[in-house]
Amino acid sequence: MADCSPFSHGPERGLLSIKEAAAALGVSQSTMYKLIKEEKVQVDRSEGQTRVPSWAIDEYMANPDRSKRAKRRSPSSRRNRPDGTRAPNGESSIYFSDSDKLWHAWVTVGVKDDGSPDRRHRKCKDEKALRRRVNELVQARDAGHVAKAGSSLVTVEQWLTHWVENIAALKVRPSTLASYRVAVFHHLVPNIGRHRLEKIEPEHFEALYRKMLEAASKPATVHQVHRTARTAFGVAYTRRLIPKNPVAFATPPTVEEIEIDPYTVEEVERILVTALKRRNGFRWVLALVFGFRQGEALGFQWSDFRIDDEDTGNETIYVRRNRLRPKYSHGCSDPCARKWPGLCPQRVELLPKTGSVKSKAAERPFPVPRPIVFLARVHREAQRQERLAAGPQWVDGGWVIATETGEAVNPRTDWDDWKKLLKAAGVRDARLHDARHTAATLALLAGVLDRTAQVLFGWANAKNGERYRHVTRAVQRDAADRLEALVWSPRLALESGAAPRSATPED
């Protein structure tokens, strides 16, 4: 009796390995395994190995239902390549998968951190649509706009936290870092922190700006958040974590620029006369005559003043440091019930008293006129008398502007002293920084050239001077008088009958 076992047909015809069977059918090995799993091709497992009988190949090839056969469709990119070859390194691979009936593509866009190729996968039902997506990815790769591998898992909160604590903290001044932290942890993270970094869009920021304005935030505060976000996401863009900087395309609200009305010469005289009758009155000479920033004026030490070179006439003030706003933490073991750490009896100061100046241009020498040298010496002598009166309580920090015990003056106390001075002098109220605007405008009225003013006031570029040097009516009048003196000659005045303003009318 003949053996009816399906494996009895052809020992003499041989058993094929999976690879050999796939080659005989003209399919891939993965497709061959699929045919075996679907029981479309019989196999022999009698010897502990999976083999395909030759007759099973013949039987499958003779199957009249050819439409059910899984066929591999070669993409056009491979039709012109010899069989058995692969695409060159770096070239996109495109193929059709029988398992999911989709077209797949792999595109090499760079190298991962571990040195392995960074290959991105795309899939689509339509081959042409897939090729369009591949071309877009290749163009983005060539332009350097492909996000770094793994960045799709990073959230906005994770990136902003890393940026402010590990990148910005190493580069910016403490005051700038403090403003960054407020923008990040009080506004950006609570509102958009859960978004994926590469999915954030300009509209997300514009919605945040609107929400802040509706919550009564000032436009200037919104702009500070906008500038912080633009800086942080700009770093993410340069590191290829995102394909573009979305904040650069977001529109912040309009901020109306404050119109500065600097003090007139007469008002400056009234303020200085009043100031020189008060303790530390020299502080306001530094503000209104030289235009030093608050941090620069409070950061001066006597070693920065060269005021004893009478023979050479080279009396100079050197701007070298900036007084920082103090920041404290509680130092008490048991809570002292005081809300603000600065009021704690055992407070701990977290920041140094001084830091670097605003920019390289701000670190500058400033020649001192003789009258100001005299006032500086008078102030130094008054401070020496205070030091003798304080005795052992005096803390010798070398500060030019100091407290009654020799310590550095708190910027907040300095601001209060400015407001009290204005009230005592009987002049209109103004910001402390307006004193710098006043000094720059007085320099303009005195005919100081733009380039010279840029050096004296420590501006990084001449453009900054436009914000400080205001063309007041006095400046305009002076320009008109200079033009008159240049053009209106005596002969022209005689022939026209129009005497210049400087001419004295006849009796």
C-alpha positions in Angstrom: 0.0 0.0 0.0 1.4 3.3 -1.0 2.3 5.8 1.8 -0.2 8.7 1.6 1.9 10.9 3.8 2.6 14.2 2.2 6.3 13.7 3.0 6.4 10.5 1.0 6.4 12.1 -2.4 9.9 12.7 -2.9 12.8 11.9 -0.8 14.5 11.2 -4.0 13.8 14.8 -5.2 15.3 16.3 -2.0 14.5 18.8 0.7 15.2 22.4 0.4 16.2 24.9 3.0 14.1 28.0 3.6 16.6 30.1 1.7 16.7 27.7 -1.2 12.9 27.5 -1.3 12.5 31.3 -1.3 14.9 31.5 -4.2 13.0 28.9 -6.1 9.7 30.8 -5.7 11.4 34.2 -6.2 10.2 35.6 -2.9 12.0 36.9 0.2 12.7 34.6 3.2 10.2 36.6 5.3 7.5 35.9 2.7 8.5 32.2 2.6 7.9 32.0 6.4 4.6 33.6 5.9 3.5 31.1 3.3 4.6 28.3 5.6 2.7 29.8 8.5 -0.5 30.2 6.4 0.0 26.5 5.4 0.2 27.4 1.7 3.4 25.5 1.4 4.0 22.1 3.1 7.1 21.5 5.1 9.0 18.6 6.6 10.1 18.8 10.3 10.9 15.1 10.7 14.6 15.6 11.4 14.3 18.5 13.8 14.8 21.0 11.0 12.3 22.9 8.9 12.7 21.9 5.2 10.6 22.3 2.2 10.1 19.3 -0.1 10.6 19.9 -3.8 7.2 18.6 -4.6 5.7 21.2 -2.2 7.2 23.9 -4.4 5.8 22.3 -7.5 2.4 22.0 -5.9 2.4 25.7 -4.9 3.5 26.8 -8.3 0.7 24.7 -9.9 -1.9 26.3 -7.7 -4.5 27.8 -10.1 -5.4 30.5 -7.5 -2.4 32.6 -8.4 -3.9 35.8 -7.1 -3.5 34.7 -3.5 0.2 34.2 -3.9 2.3 36.8 -2.0 4.5 38.6 -4.5 7.2 41.1 -3.8 6.9 44.2 -5.9 10.2 45.8 -6.7 10.2 49.6 -6.5 11.3 51.6 -9.4 14.5 52.6 -7.7 15.6 48.9 -7.7 14.4 47.9 -11.2 17.5 49.3 -12.8 19.9 47.7 -10.4 21.3 44.1 -10.9 19.6 41.4 -8.8 21.3 40.6 -5.5 22.7 44.1 -5.1 21.7 46.7 -2.4 21.4 50.5 -2.5 24.6 52.4 -1.8 25.2 53.7 1.7 23.3 56.9 2.4 20.7 56.2 -0.4 17.1 55.9 0.5 15.6 52.3 0.6 12.1 52.0 -0.7 10.2 48.7 -0.9 6.7 47.1 -0.7 5.8 44.9 2.2 3.5 42.0 1.7 2.7 41.7 5.4 1.0 45.0 5.8 0.5 45.9 2.1 2.3 49.2 2.5 5.2 50.9 0.9 8.1 51.5 3.3 11.2 53.8 3.1 14.3 54.2 5.2 16.3 57.5 4.8 19.7 58.1 6.4 19.7 61.6 7.8 22.9 61.6 9.9 24.7 59.9 12.7 23.4 59.2 16.2 25.3 60.0 19.4 26.7 56.4 19.5 28.1 56.7 16.0 25.5 54.5 14.3 23.5 55.7 11.3 20.4 57.8 12.0 17.8 56.2 9.7 14.3 57.5 9.6 11.3 55.4 8.6 8.3 56.5 6.5 5.4 54.4 5.2 2.4 55.0 2.9 -0.2 53.1 0.9 0.8 54.9 -2.3 4.3 54.7 -3.7 4.3 58.2 -5.3 3.1 59.8 -2.0 5.8 57.9 -0.2 8.4 59.2 -2.6 7.2 62.8 -2.1 7.7 62.4 1.6 11.1 60.9 1.1 12.2 63.8 -1.1 10.9 66.3 1.5 12.9 64.5 4.2 16.0 64.4 2.0 15.8 68.1 1.3 15.3 68.9 5.0 18.3 66.7 5.8 20.5 68.5 3.2 19.4 71.9 4.6 20.2 70.9 8.1 16.6 71.1 9.3 16.1 67.5 10.5 15.6 67.2 14.2 18.2 65.2 16.2 17.4 61.5 16.9 15.4 61.1 20.1 14.3 64.7 20.3 10.7 63.7 19.5 10.5 62.3 23.1 11.6 65.6 24.7 9.0 67.9 26.2 9.1 71.6 26.3 9.4 71.5 30.1 12.4 69.2 29.9 14.2 71.3 27.4 13.5 74.7 29.1 14.6 73.3 32.5 17.8 72.0 31.0 18.4 75.2 29.1 17.9 77.6 32.0 19.8 75.5 34.6 22.7 74.1 32.5 23.2 76.5 29.6 22.0 80.0 30.5 23.3 79.7 34.1 26.8 79.4 32.8 26.7 82.4 30.5 24.5 85.2 31.7 24.6 87.5 34.7 22.6 86.6 37.9 20.0 89.3 37.3 19.4 88.0 33.8 19.3 84.4 35.0 16.7 85.4 37.6 14.4 87.0 34.9 14.9 83.8 32.7 13.7 81.6 35.6 10.6 83.7 36.2 9.7 83.5 32.5 10.4 79.7 32.4 8.9 78.5 35.6 6.1 81.0 36.1 4.8 81.3 32.6 6.2 78.9 29.9 6.3 75.6 31.8 2.9 75.8 33.5 1.2 76.7 30.2 3.0 74.9 27.4 5.4 72.6 29.2 3.6 69.3 28.4 3.9 69.7 24.6 6.5 67.7 22.7 9.4 70.0 21.8 9.2 69.3 18.1 5.4 69.7 18.0 5.3 73.2 19.5 3.9 75.8 17.1 3.9 79.7 17.0 0.2 79.6 17.8 0.9 78.0 21.2 3.0 81.0 22.2 0.4 83.5 20.8 -2.3 81.9 22.9 0.0 82.1 25.9 0.6 85.8 25.3 -3.2 86.5 25.1 -3.8 84.5 28.3 -1.1 86.6 30.1 -2.7 89.9 28.9 -6.1 88.7 30.0 -4.6 87.9 33.4 -3.5 91.6 33.7 0.2 91.1 32.8 1.8 94.1 31.2 2.9 93.9 27.6 6.5 94.5 28.7 6.2 91.3 30.9 4.8 89.4 27.9 7.7 90.6 25.8 10.2 89.4 28.4 8.7 85.9 28.2 8.8 86.1 24.4 12.5 87.1 24.4 13.3 84.3 26.8 11.5 81.7 24.8 13.1 82.9 21.6 16.5 82.5 23.1 15.8 79.1 24.5 14.2 77.7 21.4 17.0 79.2 19.3 19.5 77.1 21.1 17.3 74.0 20.6 17.2 74.9 16.8 21.0 75.2 16.6 21.3 71.8 18.3 19.0 70.2 15.7 16.4 69.3 18.4 13.7 71.1 16.4 13.5 71.8 12.6 12.8 75.6 13.2 12.5 78.1 15.9 8.7 78.5 16.4 9.0 81.6 18.6 10.7 83.5 15.7 7.3 83.2 13.9 5.1 84.1 16.9 3.8 87.7 17.2 4.0 89.3 20.6 1.8 92.3 21.7 2.9 95.8 20.9 4.8 97.6 23.7 4.4 101.3 23.7 7.8 102.9 24.3 7.9 105.2 27.3 8.6 108.8 26.3 11.5 110.0 28.4 11.6 113.7 29.3 15.1 114.3 30.7 15.8 117.0 33.2 16.7 120.4 32.1 20.0 122.1 33.1 18.1 124.2 35.6 16.5 121.1 37.2 19.8 119.3 37.3 21.3 122.3 39.2 18.5 122.2 41.7 18.9 118.5 42.3 22.7 118.7 42.8 22.5 121.7 45.1 20.1 119.8 47.3 22.0 116.5 47.0 25.4 118.0 48.1 23.7 119.1 51.4 22.8 115.5 52.2 24.7 112.4 53.1 26.2 110.5 50.1 25.3 113.5 47.9 28.3 112.6 45.6 26.2 109.6 44.6 23.9 111.8 42.5 26.9 113.6 40.9 27.9 110.2 39.5 24.4 109.8 38.2 23.5 113.2 36.7 27.0 114.3 35.5 28.6 111.0 34.4 25.4 109.0 33.7 26.7 105.9 35.5 24.2 103.1 35.8 23.0 102.3 39.3 25.0 99.1 39.5 28.1 100.9 38.3 27.8 103.7 40.8 27.1 101.5 43.8 29.9 99.1 42.7 32.7 101.7 42.8 35.5 101.2 45.3 38.1 103.8 46.1 40.7 101.8 44.2 38.8 102.7 41.1 39.3 106.4 41.7 42.5 108.0 40.6 41.9 111.5 42.0 45.3 112.4 43.5 47.3 113.0 40.2 47.2 116.8 40.4 50.5 117.2 38.5 49.5 115.1 35.5 45.9 116.1 35.2 45.0 112.5 34.6 42.3 112.1 37.2 40.1 109.2 36.1 37.3 106.9 37.3 37.5 103.3 36.2 34.3 101.3 35.7 35.1 97.7 36.6 32.2 96.0 38.4 28.5 96.1 38.9 26.6 96.0 42.3 24.2 93.1 42.3 20.8 93.1 43.9 21.1 90.9 47.0 19.3 87.6 47.3 18.9 85.9 50.6 17.7 82.6 52.1 16.5 81.8 55.6 19.4 80.9 57.9 17.4 80.1 61.0 17.1 76.5 62.2 13.6 77.1 63.4 11.4 79.1 61.0 11.4 82.7 62.1 7.9 83.3 60.7 9.1 86.1 58.5 7.8 85.7 54.9 10.8 87.3 53.2 14.2 85.7 53.7 15.8 89.2 53.6 14.1 90.0 56.9 15.4 86.8 58.6 17.8 87.7 61.5 20.1 84.9 60.4 19.7 85.5 56.7 22.2 84.0 54.3 23.3 86.0 51.2 23.2 83.8 48.1 24.9 86.1 45.6 28.2 88.0 45.7 28.0 91.8 46.2 29.3 92.6 42.8 29.5 91.0 39.3 30.8 91.9 35.9 29.6 95.0 34.1 26.9 94.9 31.5 29.2 94.5 28.5 32.8 94.7 27.5 32.2 98.3 26.3 30.8 99.2 29.8 34.3 98.4 31.4 35.8 101.8 30.7 37.8 104.7 32.1 36.0 108.1 32.5 38.1 111.3 32.8 37.1 113.4 35.7 36.8 117.3 35.5 38.6 119.2 38.3 35.4 120.4 40.1 34.3 116.8 40.3 37.7 115.8 41.7 37.2 118.3 44.4 33.8 116.9 45.3 35.2 113.3 45.3 37.9 114.4 47.8 35.3 116.1 50.0 33.2 112.9 50.0 36.2 110.8 50.9 37.0 113.0 53.8 33.4 112.8 55.1 33.5 109.0 54.8 36.8 109.0 56.8 35.0 110.9 59.6 32.2 108.4 59.6 34.6 105.5 59.9 36.2 107.1 62.9 32.8 107.6 64.5 31.7 104.1 63.8 34.8 102.5 65.4 34.8 98.7 65.5 31.4 98.6 63.8 32.9 99.9 60.6 33.1 97.2 57.8 35.9 98.4 55.5 34.8 97.2 52.0 36.4 100.1 50.3 33.0 101.3 48.9 32.8 104.8 47.5 29.0 104.9 48.3 28.6 103.2 51.6 26.3 102.9 54.6 27.1 104.5 58.0 29.0 101.4 58.9 30.9 101.0 55.6 28.8 98.3 53.9 27.7 98.4 50.3 24.4 100.2 49.7 21.4 98.1 48.8 20.0 99.1 45.3 16.5 99.3 46.8 17.7 101.7 49.5 19.4 103.7 46.8 16.2 104.0 44.8 14.3 105.2 47.9 17.0 107.9 48.4 16.6 109.1 44.8 12.8 109.5 45.3 13.4 111.5 48.6 16.0 113.7 46.9 13.6 114.6 44.0 10.9 115.6 46.5 13.3 117.6 48.6 14.6 119.4 45.5 11.1 120.3 44.4 11.4 118.8 40.9 9.1 116.5 39.0 9.3 112.7 39.7 11.3 110.4 37.4 12.8 107.0 37.3 16.4 106.6 38.6 17.5 105.4 35.2 16.3 108.7 33.7 19.3 110.3 35.3 21.4 108.4 32.7 19.1 109.8 30.0 19.6 113.3 31.4 23.4 113.0 31.4 23.5 111.7 27.9 21.3 114.5 26.7 23.4 117.1 28.5 26.4 115.7 26.6 24.6 116.1 23.4 23.8 119.7 24.3 27.4 120.3 25.1 28.4 119.1 21.6 30.0 115.8 22.6 30.3 113.7 19.4 28.4 110.4 19.0 31.5 108.3 19.0 32.9 110.0 22.1 29.6 109.6 23.9 29.5 106.0 23.0 32.9 105.4 24.7 32.1 107.6 27.8 28.7 106.1 28.4 29.7 102.5 27.7 27.3 101.7 24.9 28.1 98.6 22.9 27.3 100.4 19.7 26.3 103.9 18.6 22.7 102.8 18.0 22.2 102.5 21.8 22.9 106.2 22.1 19.8 107.1 20.1 17.7 105.8 23.1 19.5 108.0 25.6 20.3 111.3 23.7 17.0 113.1 23.4 16.7 116.1 21.1 15.0 118.5 23.5 13.9 122.0 22.8 17.2 123.3 24.3 19.2 121.0 21.9 17.1 122.2 18.9 17.6 125.9 19.9 21.3 125.4 20.2 21.4 123.8 16.8 19.5 126.7 15.3 21.8 129.2 16.9 24.9 127.3 15.5 23.3 127.3 12.0 22.6 131.0 12.3 26.1 131.8 13.2 27.4 129.7 10.3 25.1 131.0 7.6 23.9 134.4 8.6 26.9 136.6 7.8 26.9 140.3 8.6 26.8 141.2 4.9 23.7 138.9 4.4 22.1 140.5 7.4 22.8 144.0 6.1 21.5 143.3 2.6 18.4 141.4 3.7 17.6 143.7 6.6 17.1 140.7 8.9 19.4 140.9 11.9 20.5 137.7 13.5 19.1 136.8 17.0 22.5 137.4 18.5 22.6 141.0 17.3 21.8 143.7 19.9 19.0 146.0 18.8 19.9 149.7 18.5 18.3 152.2 20.8 
